[in-house]
Amino acid sequence: MSQRRMMRGRETAAAAFAIALVGAMLAMAGTPAQAQTWPQRPVRLVLPFGAGSATDVAARLMTDKLQAKWGQPVVIENKPGADGLLAINAFLQANDDHVLLYSSSASFMAHPYTLDKMTYDFERDMTPIARVTDTVLCVNVPASSPIQTLGQFVAATRAAPGKMNVTGAPGVPDFTLDYFLKTQGLQAQKIPFKNIVEAATALAGGQIDFLLTSVAIVQPLVSAGKIRILAVTSRERASFAPDIPTVHELGFGGLGVETTAGLYGPKTMPRELRERIARDVTEVAADKTVSERLLATGQVVRTGSPDQLASTIKEQSDLTARIAKTLDLKPKN
């Protein structure tokens, strides 16, 4: 090869390297700008639960204030059903940083153990944006039921194997209910519902005997005197209902379950943008009119950064894996 050709080759390689370097620098420089200019059109929040659910209530409480901050409409899309997959798939198919998933961790944590075929990979396909609230869950019976305590429910179920009709909210609550039944040696009929709000109505009407779900779902019917809360599933009593015991106090820690509602974006969403959205959500949720109304519906404001949400999900994922081991379940995919 001639010296001239060698020089020309070196010049070409250097030019290619320079172009790549400039492109990378422009991309890096453009990321903060993207965080500042977002959103440029309406933002869609896709929810895996129907109207009246805890996440739906929270989303609607925050929408007006987020719209004011962002200068764009914020549209809520309820897509209940298929154990959360309808919402998750709609979010993933959009692949758009203006389409966010607002979901409880309960909606997807058990999927590796319950789905025959996973249509997504959490680590590969989505990224945490903001932790928003911890959802207080509770165990309930019809107000017309003679059962007054969780211990009485266990005794009644044990005395009549297969007679009790029970339901857990889709995802981790339902998974936890299976764990509870197995560890207590109880036989009951599991009744599925596409929309957990319908399960609360069925409980109030006596069509089912026991329901594990969020306080937000049952609260209207509790206030109407149609549903009785036996216990909350958190480690500590709920500040809005201090007279209601925890499942741990009652000696039934197998029903202990805590879930976190958070915002998720596509994997390609820049970190600076996620952090900016997290700051906005934190400010909105801290507003007294929002936080007090959330607490009244059984949701404790516990906002956090993308990293804090990721850490929370890791903790809950590890707990779910321990439950799965007890149930002799292994990841199917």
GIQUI-V547676 format. One record per residue. N is the residue number from 1. RES is the residue in one small letter. PHI is phi in degrees with one decimal (NA if undefined). OMEGA is omega in whole degrees, 0 to 359 (NA if undefined). D_FIRST is the distance of its C-alpha to the first C-alpha in whole Angstrom. Layout:
N|RES|PHI|OMEGA|D_FIRST + N|RES|PHI|OMEGA|D_FIRST
This chain:
1|m|NA|182|0 + 2|s|-71.9|179|4 + 3|q|-61.0|180|7 + 4|r|-64.1|179|8 + 5|r|-63.9|179|6 + 6|m|-62.8|179|7 + 7|m|-63.2|181|10 + 8|r|-64.4|179|11 + 9|g|-64.6|179|10 + 10|r|-65.1|179|13 + 11|e|-64.1|180|15 + 12|t|-65.0|180|16 + 13|a|-63.3|180|16 + 14|a|-63.7|180|19 + 15|a|-64.9|180|20 + 16|a|-63.5|179|21 + 17|f|-64.2|181|22 + 18|a|-63.2|179|24 + 19|i|-62.9|180|26 + 20|a|-63.7|181|27 + 21|l|-65.3|179|28 + 22|v|-63.4|179|30 + 23|g|-61.3|179|31 + 24|a|-64.9|180|33 + 25|m|-66.1|178|34 + 26|l|-66.1|179|36 + 27|a|-63.6|179|37 + 28|m|-67.0|180|39 + 29|a|-70.7|183|40 + 30|g|-77.7|183|42 + 31|t|-63.0|177|43 + 32|p|-60.0|179|46 + 33|a|-63.7|178|47 + 34|q|-63.5|179|47 + 35|a|-63.3|182|50 + 36|q|-77.8|184|52 + 37|t|-89.7|178|52 + 38|w|-70.1|359|52 + 39|p|-92.0|179|54 + 40|q|-105.4|178|54 + 41|r|-157.6|181|56 + 42|p|-54.5|179|59 + 43|v|-102.9|179|58 + 44|r|-105.6|174|59 + 45|l|-106.2|181|61 + 46|v|-94.8|183|61 + 47|l|-117.6|179|63 + 48|p|-85.5|179|64 + 49|f|-123.8|181|68 + 50|g|-83.4|178|71 + 51|a|-60.0|180|73 + 52|g|96.3|177|75 + 53|s|-73.5|182|72 + 54|a|-60.2|181|72 + 55|t|-66.0|179|68 + 56|d|-65.4|179|69 + 57|v|-60.3|181|72 + 58|a|-63.8|181|70 + 59|a|-60.8|182|67 + 60|r|-70.3|177|70 + 61|l|-67.9|184|71 + 62|m|-90.5|189|68 + 63|t|-56.4|184|67 + 64|d|-59.0|182|69 + 65|k|-71.3|177|68 + 66|l|-68.1|177|64 + 67|q|-60.3|179|64 + 68|a|-64.6|179|66 + 69|k|-70.3|189|63 + 70|w|-91.9|179|60 + 71|g|69.8|179|62 + 72|q|-140.8|176|61 + 73|p|-62.4|173|63 + 74|v|-116.7|187|63 + 75|v|-106.1|179|64 + 76|i|-95.6|178|65 + 77|e|-118.4|178|64 + 78|n|-85.0|179|66 + 79|k|-133.2|178|65 + 80|p|-74.5|175|67 + 81|g|115.6|178|67 + 82|a|56.7|177|65 + 83|d|55.4|178|65 + 84|g|88.9|186|63 + 85|l|-70.7|179|60 + 86|l|-58.8|180|61 + 87|a|-70.7|182|60 + 88|i|-62.1|180|57 + 89|n|-66.6|178|56 + 90|a|-62.8|178|57 + 91|f|-63.7|182|55 + 92|l|-68.2|181|52 + 93|q|-66.0|178|51 + 94|a|-67.0|179|52 + 95|n|45.6|190|49 + 96|d|-141.1|181|50 + 97|d|-73.2|173|50 + 98|h|-101.4|176|53 + 99|v|-120.0|185|55 + 100|l|-114.3|175|56 + 101|l|-94.7|174|58 + 102|y|-111.7|191|61 + 103|s|-144.7|167|62 + 104|s|-76.8|177|64 + 105|s|-61.5|178|62 + 106|a|-61.2|186|65 + 107|s|-73.8|186|63 + 108|f|-134.7|188|60 + 109|m|-62.6|184|61 + 110|a|-90.8|185|62 + 111|h|-53.1|181|60 + 112|p|-58.1|184|58 + 113|y|-102.1|185|61 + 114|t|-109.5|182|63 + 115|l|-92.1|177|60 + 116|d|-67.7|179|60 + 117|k|-143.0|178|56 + 118|m|-77.4|179|55 + 119|t|-93.4|181|53 + 120|y|-153.6|174|52 + 121|d|-127.3|186|50 + 122|f|-56.5|183|52 + 123|e|-65.3|184|49 + 124|r|-81.0|194|46 + 125|d|-104.7|183|48 + 126|m|-140.1|183|50 + 127|t|-135.9|181|50 + 128|p|-66.8|177|53 + 129|i|-113.6|185|54 + 130|a|-152.7|168|58 + 131|r|-80.4|185|61 + 132|v|-117.7|182|64 + 133|t|-142.0|165|67 + 134|d|-98.0|182|69 + 135|t|-93.3|178|71 + 136|v|-81.2|178|74 + 137|l|-103.0|182|75 + 138|c|-148.5|175|78 + 139|v|-108.3|192|80 + 140|n|-138.6|172|83 + 141|v|-133.6|175|86 + 142|p|-61.5|178|88 + 143|a|-62.0|180|91 + 144|s|-79.1|182|94 + 145|s|-71.1|175|92 + 146|p|-72.0|182|95 + 147|i|-72.6|183|92 + 148|q|-109.3|183|92 + 149|t|-136.9|178|89 + 150|l|-66.6|177|86 + 151|g|-62.3|178|88 + 152|q|-66.9|177|90 + 153|f|-63.0|180|88 + 154|v|-60.6|181|86 + 155|a|-64.2|181|90 + 156|a|-67.9|180|90 + 157|t|-69.5|179|87 + 158|r|-68.6|181|88 + 159|a|-76.9|181|91 + 160|a|-134.8|184|90 + 161|p|-56.4|176|87 + 162|g|79.0|184|85 + 163|k|-89.9|183|87 + 164|m|-77.6|175|86 + 165|n|-98.9|186|83 + 166|v|-127.9|180|80 + 167|t|-145.6|172|77 + 168|g|-122.5|176|74 + 169|a|-55.7|183|72 + 170|p|-53.0|177|69 + 171|g|94.3|186|66 + 172|v|-60.9|177|67 + 173|p|-58.1|179|71 + 174|d|-64.8|177|71 + 175|f|-61.3|179|69 + 176|t|-66.3|177|71 + 177|l|-62.1|176|74 + 178|d|-58.6|180|73 + 179|y|-61.5|180|73 + 180|f|-62.0|181|76 + 181|l|-60.9|182|78 + 182|k|-68.8|184|76 + 183|t|-69.2|177|77 + 184|q|-92.1|181|81 + 185|g|67.6|183|81 + 186|l|-103.5|174|82 + 187|q|-112.6|180|82 + 188|a|-146.5|178|82 + 189|q|-90.3|178|81 + 190|k|-83.9|181|77 + 191|i|-111.8|182|78 + 192|p|-83.9|175|74 + 193|f|-134.8|177|74 + 194|k|-66.9|182|72 + 195|n|-121.0|186|73 + 196|i|-64.9|176|74 + 197|v|-62.0|178|77 + 198|e|-65.4|178|78 + 199|a|-66.2|178|79 + 200|a|-63.3|178|81 + 201|t|-64.2|179|83 + 202|a|-65.9|178|83 + 203|l|-64.1|180|84 + 204|a|-59.8|181|87 + 205|g|-86.9|178|88 + 206|g|84.6|179|89 + 207|q|-73.8|172|86 + 208|i|-125.6|188|84 + 209|d|-106.6|187|86 + 210|f|-156.8|182|83 + 211|l|-142.0|173|80 + 212|l|-108.5|183|77 + 213|t|-160.4|180|75 + 214|s|-78.5|176|75 + 215|v|-59.4|182|78 + 216|a|-57.9|182|77 + 217|i|-67.8|187|77 + 218|v|-94.3|189|81 + 219|q|-53.3|179|82 + 220|p|-59.0|181|84 + 221|l|-80.1|172|85 + 222|v|-67.3|179|86 + 223|s|-62.6|180|88 + 224|a|-82.4|178|90 + 225|g|77.7|183|91 + 226|k|-107.9|180|90 + 227|i|-131.9|178|87 + 228|r|-115.8|175|88 + 229|i|-85.9|179|85 + 230|l|-90.6|183|85 + 231|a|-167.9|171|83 + 232|v|-100.7|187|79 + 233|t|-96.9|181|76 + 234|s|-79.8|180|75 + 235|r|-68.8|183|75 + 236|e|-119.4|177|78 + 237|r|-62.6|180|80 + 238|a|-75.4|183|79 + 239|s|-63.8|181|81 + 240|f|-84.3|179|82 + 241|a|-144.3|187|84 + 242|p|-65.2|181|85 + 243|d|-84.9|181|88 + 244|i|-88.9|182|85 + 245|p|-72.5|174|84 + 246|t|-92.8|177|81 + 247|v|-64.0|180|80 + 248|h|-69.1|177|79 + 249|e|-59.1|185|83 + 250|l|-83.6|178|85 + 251|g|86.4|180|83 + 252|f|-123.2|182|80 + 253|g|-61.0|178|77 + 254|g|-64.0|177|75 + 255|l|-93.2|181|76 + 256|g|-69.3|179|74 + 257|v|-150.7|177|71 + 258|e|-129.4|180|69 + 259|t|-129.0|184|67 + 260|t|-124.7|176|65 + 261|a|-91.8|181|64 + 262|g|-152.3|178|61 + 263|l|-101.5|179|58 + 264|y|-130.8|178|55 + 265|g|-125.7|176|52 + 266|p|-65.5|185|49 + 267|k|-59.1|183|46 + 268|t|-81.1|183|44 + 269|m|-66.6|182|47 + 270|p|-61.6|181|45 + 271|r|-61.2|181|47 + 272|e|-59.8|179|48 + 273|l|-69.8|179|50 + 274|r|-62.6|180|52 + 275|e|-67.0|178|53 + 276|r|-66.1|179|54 + 277|i|-62.4|179|56 + 278|a|-60.6|178|58 + 279|r|-64.4|179|59 + 280|d|-63.5|180|61 + 281|v|-63.9|179|62 + 282|t|-59.9|180|64 + 283|e|-65.6|180|65 + 284|v|-66.8|182|67 + 285|a|-67.8|180|68 + 286|a|-78.1|178|70 + 287|d|-58.7|187|72 + 288|k|-58.2|181|75 + 289|t|-66.1|179|76 + 290|v|-81.4|185|73 + 291|s|-62.7|180|73 + 292|e|-67.9|179|77 + 293|r|-70.6|176|77 + 294|l|-64.5|180|74 + 295|l|-61.8|180|76 + 296|a|-64.9|179|79 + 297|t|-102.4|176|77 + 298|g|82.4|179|76 + 299|q|-127.2|182|73 + 300|v|-96.2|180|72 + 301|v|-64.4|179|70 + 302|r|-146.9|185|67 + 303|t|-73.3|180|64 + 304|g|-169.0|183|61 + 305|s|-75.9|175|57 + 306|p|-55.0|181|54 + 307|d|-67.7|179|54 + 308|q|-68.6|176|58 + 309|l|-66.4|179|58 + 310|a|-60.8|179|55 + 311|s|-65.8|179|57 + 312|t|-62.9|179|60 + 313|i|-61.4|179|59 + 314|k|-63.2|180|57 + 315|e|-61.6|182|61 + 316|q|-70.6|177|62 + 317|s|-66.0|179|60 + 318|d|-64.3|178|61 + 319|l|-65.2|179|64 + 320|t|-61.7|179|64 + 321|a|-64.3|178|62 + 322|r|-68.1|177|65 + 323|i|-63.3|181|67 + 324|a|-60.5|180|65 + 325|k|-63.2|178|65 + 326|t|-63.9|180|69 + 327|l|-84.4|181|69 + 328|d|60.7|179|67 + 329|l|-108.3|176|64 + 330|k|-122.2|177|60 + 331|p|-54.3|185|58 + 332|k|-87.7|185|57 + 333|n|-124.7|NA|54
